């Protein structure tokens, strides 16, 4: 996986997604053809993706325009029966390390949008979020 800081595309082993990709075009890609519809609500359409080994995610479209890509790097304990906040904090550290190696020091603000690493305590999940400017 790579994030192109000049244009905002996220490249995977199976292809790429980016701010210029609309929903119909996404569904014609290799990633889109295997995506699973996750949510349809008031113009928002979300698809779960497995774009390459070790990475899962969700792409979020609003009125057919790609708005956000949520990414999750898998960790060895993902298959364990117990899911804890401590494990998700470990995932956040992995995300932060990956972003620092890939993009340098934060903040990750660009003309096309931003990249953040977050831990959501309510959902007990850590994610890398690529958000595209409107």
N, CA, C and O of each residue as an XYZ file, in Angstrom:
536
protein
N       0.853     -1.178      0.000
C       0.000      0.000      0.000
C       0.895      1.235      0.000
O       1.930      1.283      0.664
N       0.458      2.232     -0.768
C       1.165      3.513     -0.818
C       0.147      4.646     -0.927
O      -0.913      4.481     -1.530
N       0.475      5.784     -0.348
C      -0.353      6.981     -0.473
C       0.453      8.012     -1.256
O       1.557      8.383     -0.856
N      -0.106      8.470     -2.373
C       0.549      9.470     -3.208
C       0.213     10.854     -2.666
O      -0.934     11.292     -2.747
N       1.207     11.540     -2.117
C       0.935     12.840     -1.490
C       0.681     13.941     -2.514
O       0.143     14.991     -2.163
N       1.057     13.721     -3.768
C       0.810     14.777     -4.762
C      -0.629     14.789     -5.244
O      -1.170     15.856     -5.535
N      -1.267     13.616     -5.338
C      -2.627     13.581     -5.853
C      -3.646     12.920     -4.952
O      -4.847     13.030     -5.196
N      -3.187     12.226     -3.899
C      -4.109     11.638     -2.944
C      -4.561     10.223     -3.241
O      -5.394      9.682     -2.514
N      -4.037      9.613     -4.286
C      -4.471      8.241     -4.560
C      -3.809      7.273     -3.576
O      -2.697      7.499     -3.097
N      -4.523      6.204     -3.299
C      -4.015      5.134     -2.445
C      -3.864      3.912     -3.345
O      -4.842      3.419     -3.908
N      -2.636      3.432     -3.474
C      -2.352      2.302     -4.355
C      -2.191      1.026     -3.544
O      -1.574      1.010     -2.479
N      -2.764     -0.037     -4.078
C      -2.705     -1.357     -3.464
C      -2.205     -2.362     -4.494
O      -2.016     -2.019     -5.661
N      -1.995     -3.578     -4.072
C      -1.585     -4.642     -4.976
C      -2.624     -4.837     -6.088
O      -2.265     -5.189     -7.212
N      -3.899     -4.613     -5.786
C      -4.970     -4.852     -6.763
C      -5.425     -3.604     -7.510
O      -6.394     -3.667     -8.266
N      -4.759     -2.486     -7.322
C      -5.170     -1.268     -8.012
C      -5.110     -0.064     -7.097
O      -4.449     -0.097     -6.059
N      -5.796      0.993     -7.477
C      -5.750      2.239     -6.721
C      -7.131      2.878     -6.641
O      -8.006      2.628     -7.471
N      -7.299      3.712     -5.611
C      -8.480      4.558     -5.468
C      -7.975      5.965     -5.190
O      -6.889      6.147     -4.639
N      -8.770      6.957     -5.575
C      -8.340      8.326     -5.352
C      -9.466      9.306     -5.552
O     -10.587      8.915     -5.879
N      -9.176     10.583     -5.359
C     -10.225     11.606     -5.350
C     -10.954     11.786     -6.677
O     -12.060     12.324     -6.696
N     -10.367     11.352     -7.773
C     -11.024     11.503     -9.075
C     -11.870     10.290     -9.453
O     -12.473     10.270    -10.526
N     -11.922      9.295     -8.595
C     -12.647      8.059     -8.889
C     -14.091      8.171     -8.397
O     -14.330      8.312     -7.197
N     -15.054      8.108     -9.321
C     -16.454      8.123     -8.893
C     -16.919      6.682     -8.650
O     -16.210      5.729     -8.973
N     -18.108      6.540     -8.081
C     -18.588      5.210     -7.697
C     -18.740      4.259     -8.882
O     -18.294      3.116     -8.787
N     -19.349      4.676     -9.996
C     -19.448      3.740    -11.120
C     -18.070      3.264    -11.612
O     -17.895      2.087    -11.925
N     -17.094      4.183    -11.677
C     -15.749      3.797    -12.107
C     -15.102      2.863    -11.079
O     -14.417      1.910    -11.452
N     -15.315      3.131     -9.796
C     -14.780      2.264     -8.739
C     -15.296      0.839     -8.905
O     -14.531     -0.119     -8.790
N     -16.582      0.697     -9.174
C     -17.175     -0.636     -9.290
C     -16.634     -1.411    -10.492
O     -16.748     -2.636    -10.534
N     -16.052     -0.721    -11.460
C     -15.451     -1.392    -12.619
C     -13.991     -1.794    -12.372
O     -13.408     -2.527    -13.171
N     -13.395     -1.313    -11.262
C     -12.006     -1.666    -10.965
C     -11.934     -3.057    -10.348
O     -12.948     -3.627     -9.944
N     -10.741     -3.580    -10.285
C     -10.539     -4.890     -9.652
C     -10.931     -4.851     -8.172
O     -11.558     -5.781     -7.665
N     -10.559     -3.779     -7.491
C     -10.920     -3.631     -6.070
C     -12.436     -3.505     -5.933
O     -13.042     -4.165     -5.089
N     -13.035     -2.671     -6.749
C     -14.477     -2.443     -6.681
C     -15.304     -3.660     -7.026
O     -16.369     -3.871     -6.445
N     -14.829     -4.467     -7.965
C     -15.606     -5.644     -8.364
C     -15.688     -6.691     -7.259
O     -16.596     -7.522     -7.255
N     -14.739     -6.655     -6.318
C     -14.796     -7.604     -5.197
C     -15.242     -6.943     -3.885
O     -15.299     -7.599     -2.845
N     -15.557     -5.640     -3.938
C     -15.991     -4.918     -2.735
C     -17.365     -5.394     -2.284
O     -18.179     -5.852     -3.086
N     -17.602     -5.275     -0.978
C     -18.894     -5.670     -0.404
C     -19.646     -4.417      0.032
O     -19.121     -3.608      0.797
N     -20.864     -4.259     -0.451
C     -21.694     -3.125     -0.061
C     -21.936     -3.181      1.441
O     -22.400     -4.196      1.959
N     -21.620     -2.085      2.149
C     -21.737     -2.068      3.600
C     -22.834     -1.135      4.100
O     -23.435     -1.396      5.142
N     -23.106     -0.047      3.370
C     -24.070      0.944      3.859
C     -24.584      1.779      2.699
O     -23.828      2.162      1.807
N     -25.872      2.052      2.725
C     -26.499      3.020      1.820
C     -27.403      3.870      2.698
O     -28.326      3.356      3.329
N     -27.131      5.203      2.740
C     -27.900      6.064      3.628
C     -27.785      7.518      3.173
O     -26.704      8.105      3.231
N     -28.881      8.091      2.728
C     -28.976      9.520      2.408
C     -27.841     10.003      1.501
O     -27.196     11.010      1.792
N     -27.603      9.289      0.417
C     -26.560      9.688     -0.524
C     -25.200      9.090     -0.249
O     -24.322      9.123     -1.112
N     -25.011      8.542      0.946
C     -23.748      7.888      1.292
C     -23.817      6.415      0.905
O     -24.808      5.736      1.174
N     -22.751      5.932      0.272
C     -22.632      4.520     -0.071
C     -21.231      4.076      0.321
O     -20.236      4.634     -0.143
N     -21.165      3.062      1.184
C     -19.884      2.551      1.679
C     -19.672      1.120      1.216
O     -20.602      0.315      1.181
N     -18.423      0.822      0.861
C     -18.039     -0.523      0.465
C     -16.855     -0.974      1.308
O     -15.918     -0.207      1.529
N     -16.897     -2.208      1.777
C     -15.754     -2.804      2.462
C     -14.848     -3.419      1.410
O     -15.311     -4.054      0.463
N     -13.534     -3.216      1.597
C     -12.569     -3.728      0.630
C     -11.473     -4.524      1.332
O     -11.164     -4.291      2.501
N     -10.897     -5.460      0.598
C      -9.715     -6.220      1.010
C      -8.725     -6.106     -0.147
O      -8.568     -7.046     -0.925
N      -8.047     -4.941     -0.263
C      -7.278     -4.653     -1.468
C      -5.937     -5.371     -1.592
O      -5.379     -5.463     -2.685
N      -5.423     -5.876     -0.480
C      -4.178     -6.625     -0.513
C      -3.991     -7.325      0.825
O      -4.611     -6.939      1.816
N      -3.149     -8.345      0.867
C      -2.934     -9.042      2.142
C      -2.450     -8.076      3.227
O      -1.570     -7.247      2.999
N      -3.043     -8.206      4.398
C      -2.648     -7.383      5.540
C      -3.347     -6.045      5.646
O      -3.107     -5.295      6.593
N      -4.213     -5.731      4.688
C      -4.915     -4.439      4.686
C      -6.392     -4.679      4.416
O      -6.754     -5.403      3.489
N      -7.243     -4.064      5.234
C      -8.671     -4.030      4.960
C      -9.106     -2.577      4.998
O      -8.357     -1.714      5.455
N     -10.300     -2.302      4.525
C     -10.732     -0.923      4.537
C     -12.170     -0.730      4.129
O     -12.902     -1.679      3.847
N     -12.553      0.539      4.106
C     -13.873      0.958      3.664
C     -13.699      2.192      2.802
O     -12.966      3.111      3.166
N     -14.371      2.217      1.661
C     -14.401      3.420      0.833
C     -15.792      4.027      0.962
O     -16.797      3.319      0.904
N     -15.840      5.345      1.138
C     -17.101      6.045      1.376
C     -17.358      7.052      0.256
O     -16.553      7.947     -0.001
N     -18.489      6.878     -0.392
C     -18.905      7.781     -1.454
C     -20.095      8.603     -0.982
O     -20.975      8.091     -0.291
N     -20.119      9.871     -1.352
C     -21.278     10.739     -1.124
C     -21.702     11.245     -2.490
O     -20.934     11.918     -3.177
N     -22.932     10.918     -2.884
C     -23.437     11.298     -4.206
C     -22.462     10.863     -5.302
O     -22.160     11.632     -6.214
N     -21.980      9.637     -5.203
C     -21.085      8.983     -6.165
C     -19.661      9.521     -6.179
O     -18.854      9.072     -6.994
N     -19.327     10.457     -5.314
C     -17.970     11.007     -5.254
C     -17.241     10.411     -4.059
O     -17.774     10.390     -2.950
N     -16.012      9.921     -4.285
C     -15.224      9.353     -3.193
C     -14.858     10.447     -2.203
O     -14.243     11.446     -2.576
N     -15.237     10.263     -0.936
C     -14.965     11.262      0.097
C     -13.905     10.807      1.093
O     -13.074     11.605      1.527
N     -13.935      9.509      1.462
C     -12.978      9.019      2.448
C     -12.620      7.564      2.169
O     -13.407      6.794      1.620
N     -11.387      7.220      2.576
C     -10.932      5.841      2.558
C     -10.439      5.529      3.969
O      -9.525      6.181      4.473
N     -11.046      4.540      4.594
C     -10.651      4.091      5.922
C      -9.805      2.836      5.745
O     -10.228      1.896      5.072
N      -8.616      2.809      6.342
C      -7.687      1.692      6.185
C      -7.311      1.119      7.535
O      -7.181      1.843      8.522
N      -7.142     -0.171      7.562
C      -6.787     -0.862      8.794
C      -5.699     -1.868      8.459
O      -5.904     -2.769      7.646
N      -4.538     -1.710      9.091
C      -3.466     -2.683      8.928
C      -3.706     -3.819      9.909
O      -3.897     -3.595     11.105
N      -3.694     -5.023      9.397
C      -3.940     -6.183     10.252
C      -2.749     -6.398     11.189
O      -1.603     -6.113     10.842
N      -3.049     -6.906     12.376
C      -2.026     -7.268     13.348
C      -2.213     -8.741     13.703
O      -3.306     -9.277     13.523
N      -1.171     -9.407     14.202
C      -1.271    -10.849     14.468
C      -2.431    -11.247     15.380
O      -2.954    -12.355     15.259
N      -2.831    -10.381     16.271
C      -3.894    -10.726     17.212
C      -5.301    -10.513     16.653
O      -6.280    -10.709     17.374
N      -5.422    -10.116     15.378
C      -6.750     -9.916     14.792
C      -7.600    -11.179     14.824
O      -8.827    -11.097     14.891
N      -6.976    -12.322     14.777
C      -7.721    -13.579     14.780
C      -7.954    -14.130     16.180
O      -8.557    -15.192     16.338
N      -7.482    -13.418     17.193
C      -7.694    -13.856     18.575
C      -9.158    -13.644     18.961
O      -9.805    -12.731     18.447
N      -9.683    -14.473     19.858
C     -11.096    -14.332     20.239
C     -11.375    -13.071     21.067
O     -12.519    -12.621     21.138
N     -10.362    -12.512     21.676
C     -10.546    -11.347     22.546
C     -10.111    -10.081     21.824
O      -8.984    -10.002     21.334
N     -10.988     -9.096     21.755
C     -10.688     -7.829     21.105
C     -10.657     -6.771     22.188
O     -11.682     -6.505     22.815
N      -9.513     -6.165     22.421
C      -9.386     -5.230     23.537
C      -8.915     -3.853     23.063
O      -8.379     -3.698     21.965
N      -9.129     -2.881     23.912
C      -8.660     -1.534     23.628
C      -7.137     -1.511     23.519
O      -6.584     -0.793     22.686
N      -6.470     -2.282     24.345
C      -5.005     -2.340     24.317
C      -4.512     -2.804     22.938
O      -3.551     -2.252     22.401
N      -5.170     -3.810     22.376
C      -4.780     -4.296     21.052
C      -5.019     -3.234     19.983
O      -4.212     -3.087     19.065
N      -6.105     -2.504     20.095
C      -6.385     -1.442     19.122
C      -5.396     -0.291     19.267
O      -5.042      0.353     18.280
N      -4.949     -0.031     20.489
C      -3.911      0.992     20.690
C      -2.601      0.535     20.041
O      -1.857      1.353     19.500
N      -2.322     -0.772     20.096
C      -1.136     -1.316     19.426
C      -1.262     -1.138     17.911
O      -0.285     -0.812     17.237
N      -2.471     -1.353     17.380
C      -2.697     -1.137     15.954
C      -2.467      0.330     15.598
O      -1.869      0.632     14.565
N      -2.941      1.246     16.454
C      -2.743      2.675     16.189
C      -1.250      2.994     16.119
O      -0.824      3.767     15.262
N      -0.459      2.410     17.005
C       0.991      2.627     16.954
C       1.571      2.110     15.636
O       2.443      2.749     15.047
N       1.089      0.962     15.176
C       1.530      0.412     13.890
C       1.154      1.367     12.758
O       1.961      1.613     11.862
N      -0.067      1.907     12.794
C      -0.498      2.873     11.783
C       0.399      4.116     11.809
O       0.847      4.589     10.765
N       0.653      4.635     13.010
C       1.479      5.839     13.146
C       2.885      5.598     12.603
O       3.439      6.454     11.913
N       3.464      4.434     12.911
C       4.803      4.097     12.417
C       4.797      3.991     10.895
O       5.708      4.483     10.230
N       3.759      3.344     10.344
C       3.677      3.193      8.899
C       3.558      4.558      8.221
O       4.239      4.822      7.231
N       2.691      5.427      8.755
C       2.523      6.756      8.170
C       3.810      7.568      8.240
O       4.162      8.255      7.281
N       4.509      7.495      9.353
C       5.765      8.233      9.493
C       6.785      7.737      8.457
O       7.492      8.540      7.847
N       6.857      6.427      8.262
C       7.784      5.871      7.267
C       7.354      6.232      5.847
O       8.199      6.481      4.987
N       6.059      6.259      5.604
C       5.523      6.516      4.255
C       5.481      8.007      3.914
O       5.849      8.403      2.808
N       5.028      8.842      4.874
C       4.756     10.252      4.581
C       5.637     11.239      5.339
O       5.604     12.436      5.052
N       6.422     10.761      6.301
C       7.221     11.662      7.119
C       6.461     12.045      8.380
O       5.535     11.348      8.795
N       6.858     13.152      8.982
C       6.244     13.600     10.237
C       4.895     14.277      9.970
O       4.741     14.987      8.976
N       3.915     14.054     10.863
C       2.631     14.742     10.711
C       2.782     16.233     10.996
O       3.798     16.642     11.559
N       1.816     17.045     10.630
C       0.497     16.694     10.112
C       0.556     16.360      8.625
O       1.476     16.764      7.914
N      -0.438     15.622      8.181
C      -0.529     15.185      6.797
C      -1.674     15.938      6.114
O      -2.748     15.388      5.871
N      -1.413     17.203      5.816
C      -2.389     18.093      5.188
C      -1.906     18.419      3.778
O      -0.756     18.813      3.587
N      -2.786     18.254      2.792
C      -2.407     18.452      1.400
C      -3.491     19.240      0.677
O      -4.581     19.437      1.214
N      -3.196     19.688     -0.533
C      -4.184     20.455     -1.299
C      -5.413     19.603     -1.620
O      -6.508     20.150     -1.754
N      -5.268     18.310     -1.744
C      -6.369     17.405     -2.081
C      -7.131     16.906     -0.849
O      -8.227     16.364     -0.990
N      -6.569     17.079      0.371
C      -7.224     16.594      1.591
C      -6.224     16.315      2.688
O      -5.204     16.996      2.795
N      -6.516     15.303      3.515
C      -5.629     15.013      4.645
C      -5.645     13.514      4.966
O      -6.529     12.766      4.548
N      -4.623     13.119      5.727
C      -4.506     11.744      6.194
C      -4.365     11.809      7.709
O      -3.551     12.572      8.228
N      -5.155     11.011      8.415
C      -5.080     10.984      9.874
C      -5.028      9.539     10.363
O      -5.467      8.611      9.683
N      -4.484      9.385     11.547
C      -4.479      8.100     12.236
C      -5.281      8.309     13.514
O      -4.953      9.175     14.325
N      -6.332      7.516     13.690
C      -7.225      7.743     14.826
C      -7.499      6.447     15.579
O      -7.445      5.352     15.019
N      -7.791      6.607     16.851
C      -8.345      5.533     17.669
C      -9.709      6.001     18.124
O      -9.824      7.055     18.749
N     -10.747      5.234     17.821
C     -12.113      5.553     18.228
C     -12.454      4.667     19.431
O     -12.700      3.472     19.263
N     -12.471      5.238     20.641
C     -12.749      4.416     21.826
C     -14.178      3.874     21.854
O     -14.423      2.811     22.425
N     -15.117      4.588     21.249
C     -16.511      4.099     21.242
C     -16.651      2.864     20.361
O     -17.354      1.917     20.714
N     -15.980      2.879     19.216
C     -16.050      1.741     18.315
C     -14.943      0.728     18.569
O     -14.946     -0.359     17.992
N     -13.993      1.085     19.437
C     -12.818      0.270     19.746
C     -12.127     -0.174     18.457
O     -11.926     -1.361     18.203
N     -11.768      0.849     17.643
C     -11.080      0.574     16.381
C     -10.071      1.687     16.095
O     -10.311      2.856     16.394
N      -8.953      1.300     15.516
C      -7.942      2.244     15.046
C      -7.913      2.180     13.537
O      -7.966      1.096     12.957
N      -7.827      3.350     12.887
C      -7.848      3.393     11.439
C      -6.981      4.530     10.917
O      -6.743      5.521     11.607
N      -6.523      4.368      9.705
C      -5.932      5.458      8.931
C      -7.073      5.976      8.060
O      -7.749      5.203      7.381
N      -7.280      7.289      8.086
C      -8.366      7.872      7.299
C      -7.781      8.840      6.279
O      -7.087      9.794      6.633
N      -8.071      8.581      5.020
C      -7.709      9.477      3.932
C      -8.993     10.224      3.576
O      -9.963      9.623      3.113
N      -8.989     11.541      3.796
C     -10.178     12.372      3.550
C      -9.895     13.333      2.402
O      -8.863     14.005      2.376
N     -10.829     13.387      1.453
C     -10.656     14.250      0.283
C     -11.433     15.545      0.450
O     -12.570     15.546      0.922
N     -10.803     16.653      0.054
C     -11.430     17.974      0.140
C     -12.637     18.029     -0.787
O     -12.685     17.353     -1.815
N     -13.594     18.837     -0.407
C     -14.806     18.977     -1.233
C     -14.608     19.958     -2.352
O     -15.526     20.192     -3.138
